[in-house]
Amino acid sequence: HPEDRPSVEAEIQRSIKEHTAYKVDFRIIRPNGEIRWLSDRGEPFYDNAGKASFMTGAVVDITERKQAEAKLKQTAEEWRTTFNSITDMVSIHDKDFKIVRANKAFAGALKMKPGEIIGKNCHELIHGTKEPPPFCPHKCTLDTGKPNRAEFFDTHLGIHVEASTSPIFDENGQIMASVHIAKDITERKQAEEKIRDIAKFPSENPNPVLRIQKNGKILYGNNAALPLLALWKSKVGGVVPAKWRRLVDLAFESGKAISNEEEVDG
């Protein structure tokens, strides 16, 4: 192959000059246009004057091996690209709690490069602790050989985390590592907290809070609403007075909040 000829010639010349064997892989182009890979091994022999007189060697067709290597390289690159495209923090931890692989999202969360993480102790790096925390899913997976999951607030990273681990077994069926996937669920936790606040608001509100159906039926009343219900001579499950029913109808019809002030005796 024209592109390989200079490197082949250079390797042979080096062999002759240094009196050593040579090995070189190169391509050839067959008459039908097919490209094949060959591997040539040989060594020079010299006459009494020290000049190279001939060379011996063997040439082997390694096309299938080269194709397999290219496929393996492509597969590895595709895996690496996919691994680093995952937005969750993905890493592989061995039995000694050392990180053997980490994607860009994991490194980014730690403000490090992926290569800087390899070989580091996972709980020291992630949690800033000398020992695995009690909730460590990786430790549970190592102990049980089964997937595990944990949610926690990590003070070292300052985020809420959902972490899951899945075991990796060797050829003998022994657990050798786990795949560790961590998600930043801080926004979800904050949203859940808001929902809880909203859910508990009526019972803790010092002012009367009622839930009323379109037909005026009272579905809920907090403790602060009990005096108002007594004034109306009604209760949860009953109906609102006619005047308030008109306000309820107006709110449902307009789809807007209705404001009304009324002075209550006593």
PEZIFEN-V365082 format. One record per residue. N is the residue number from 0. RES is the residue in one letter. NEAR is the number of other ideal C-beta (glycine too) atoms within 12 Angstrom. Layout:
# PEZIFEN-V365082
{{N;RES;NEAR} {N;RES;NEAR}}
This chain:
# PEZIFEN-V365082
{{0;H;19} {1;P;13} {2;E;12} {3;D;22} {4;R;16} {5;P;14} {6;S;20} {7;V;27} {8;E;17} {9;A;16} {10;E;29} {11;I;27} {12;Q;18} {13;R;19} {14;S;27} {15;I;24} {16;K;16} {17;E;15} {18;H;16} {19;T;18} {20;A;21} {21;Y;30} {22;K;23} {23;V;28} {24;D;25} {25;F;31} {26;R;24} {27;I;25} {28;I;17} {29;R;14} {30;P;8} {31;N;8} {32;G;9} {33;E;13} {34;I;21} {35;R;25} {36;W;27} {37;L;26} {38;S;26} {39;D;29} {40;R;21} {41;G;24} {42;E;23} {43;P;25} {44;F;18} {45;Y;17} {46;D;10} {47;N;7} {48;A;7} {49;G;12} {50;K;13} {51;A;22} {52;S;13} {53;F;13} {54;M;23} {55;T;16} {56;G;22} {57;A;16} {58;V;20} {59;V;20} {60;D;21} {61;I;24} {62;T;21} {63;E;14} {64;R;17} {65;K;21} {66;Q;16} {67;A;14} {68;E;16} {69;A;17} {70;K;14} {71;L;14} {72;K;14} {73;Q;14} {74;T;14} {75;A;14} {76;E;14} {77;E;14} {78;W;17} {79;R;19} {80;T;14} {81;T;15} {82;F;26} {83;N;24} {84;S;14} {85;I;22} {86;T;18} {87;D;26} {88;M;38} {89;V;35} {90;S;40} {91;I;31} {92;H;42} {93;D;27} {94;K;23} {95;D;18} {96;F;32} {97;K;25} {98;I;36} {99;V;24} {100;R;29} {101;A;38} {102;N;32} {103;K;27} {104;A;24} {105;F;40} {106;A;26} {107;G;23} {108;A;30} {109;L;30} {110;K;14} {111;M;21} {112;K;16} {113;P;27} {114;G;13} {115;E;16} {116;I;33} {117;I;23} {118;G;19} {119;K;28} {120;N;23} {121;C;42} {122;H;28} {123;E;20} {124;L;33} {125;I;36} {126;H;30} {127;G;18} {128;T;19} {129;K;11} {130;E;14} {131;P;28} {132;P;26} {133;P;13} {134;F;22} {135;C;31} {136;P;35} {137;H;42} {138;K;27} {139;C;26} {140;T;34} {141;L;30} {142;D;17} {143;T;16} {144;G;20} {145;K;17} {146;P;22} {147;N;26} {148;R;24} {149;A;29} {150;E;22} {151;F;25} {152;F;22} {153;D;31} {154;T;14} {155;H;20} {156;L;23} {157;G;15} {158;I;25} {159;H;24} {160;V;34} {161;E;27} {162;A;44} {163;S;28} {164;T;36} {165;S;26} {166;P;29} {167;I;25} {168;F;18} {169;D;12} {170;E;7} {171;N;7} {172;G;10} {173;Q;13} {174;I;26} {175;M;22} {176;A;28} {177;S;39} {178;V;34} {179;H;46} {180;I;32} {181;A;42} {182;K;28} {183;D;26} {184;I;25} {185;T;22} {186;E;14} {187;R;17} {188;K;21} {189;Q;16} {190;A;14} {191;E;16} {192;E;17} {193;K;14} {194;I;13} {195;R;13} {196;D;15} {197;I;15} {198;A;12} {199;K;14} {200;F;16} {201;P;21} {202;S;17} {203;E;15} {204;N;18} {205;P;12} {206;N;16} {207;P;26} {208;V;25} {209;L;32} {210;R;19} {211;I;31} {212;Q;20} {213;K;16} {214;N;14} {215;G;26} {216;K;20} {217;I;29} {218;L;22} {219;Y;21} {220;G;29} {221;N;24} {222;N;19} {223;A;18} {224;A;28} {225;L;19} {226;P;17} {227;L;26} {228;L;27} {229;A;16} {230;L;18} {231;W;27} {232;K;11} {233;S;25} {234;K;20} {235;V;24} {236;G;16} {237;G;22} {238;V;23} {239;V;34} {240;P;20} {241;A;13} {242;K;14} {243;W;26} {244;R;23} {245;R;16} {246;L;24} {247;V;28} {248;D;19} {249;L;18} {250;A;22} {251;F;18} {252;E;12} {253;S;12} {254;G;8} {255;K;10} {256;A;11} {257;I;17} {258;S;10} {259;N;13} {260;E;7} {261;E;14} {262;E;6} {263;V;11} {264;D;6} {265;G;7}}
